[in-house]
Amino acid sequence: MITAIAIDDEPPALKVIESFCGQIDTIDLQKTFTQPNEALKFLHKFPVDLLFLDVQMPSLSGIELYKMLKQETMVIFTTAHSKFAVEGFNLNAVDYLLKPFTFERFQQAVTKATDFYNYTRQSDKTQEQYLFIRADYKLMKVKISDILYIEGLNDYIKIHITNQKTIVTRMTMKTIQEKLPSKEFIRVHRSFIVPFSKIDSLKSKSIFIAGKEIPIGGIYEENILKLLNNQ
């Protein structure tokens, strides 16, 4: 069970969240709060896994409250204004719900939180099956075996995936490489990381994957040949 609390200065909004949580088996909604400061006192004594947190509150905004937390806590922001989604995304929110939201939309957000919760608690071996990537103001679940190759673009990367839309996210090549299983992926160029299993052929200074020609950087060439020979 994922423990949660809900914080909103409007009691009717809390009633909606309380009702929706009552219909989902994986969420244990422990308390609701209309006063952010009271919620903070509770959280300091009794940390929870997930917050349903209104952005606009008179005494303390949801964003300010979340920044004050000392513990790692998942958050789903609720707001009547879509402009707050960007800041919520920058705070690593699991999702944001634009009021008024339906049960189906609420359930989608909870499913993302549940997936992420389970992911962080699984064994290393199981974790290697998926990545969670923040893109388009969402937390996206990517199956590692579906990755064709990763392309670096300054502070952004493009994750090319089999039969799916390419994901663009703000991340460095070094960061994404650390998240990938080292026995399955190799950096072949300062701008490209590829999975061994997806390499179709190797010719001169290029690797071919699904019809895409990927250059091999000079400083990576020797290491690539050694690793490929050991595959």
Steps between C-alpha positions, in 0.01 A plus 500: 500500500614853421443733793372844406352825625311770310543875552257757358348813651162411344316220691291395193823429309621280785170313500553415132852366564378309804221341295732410212765351732229288658451333163868411452645208697863609482455836677466543876385861542584561864388860549385813319598856586364844415790671683845449339685571827305227679589261217869587537491424873340165425754415230795576727370240746336256260657499152287357219575368152276732299346847521195626316589867520306807388724765345305813590437545873491836678735441793758280327503380140528132422828561320645683803383221729656231285833683494497503882478122534815328620403148396461355150127500426310447177260781414200539274415868472141611456429841349236700320768663280712313247778762523614338825573170327846611388617584851350178630691311232824671605439374854483141371127465553359161404209676331274803520121497492311789348181569695232380460640155422319173440552175687662354186755783488562466874554127456757563226701723736482243780613225263811704416571544870446129565732399215770737623455383861538135396795581276698663781442201726587219262830315478776637278441221251135590461574871487710445190187412304360855504600863518279781624559812291352844556385648170205708378409574864448130566683211660542252216575130542745372237577133451878473470483213250303729262770768481659516155760765579547823694608824338652794689414862419687732738298487827226286345483142382275323252404142586411314181264212576370209293155580352453798730534876489850626578528642853685830547604586854738736677785275609871453429649197328700425815183491712305270267799268459517457877135391501550234232633147561870521406509146363231580244583854383813664365593857414628508144525875447477810719143533367386136483438206735382171351384160632709203386187301418377755244820523292429362152843550348833676535675657201808719497429769762126450521247284682163425341182463706155471339623673185665786690872559448666600828857632495773350717716758675875453473558481875234228533602278208751271671277436800199429276685235301623332818153491652332380182752219464411386851124502439 
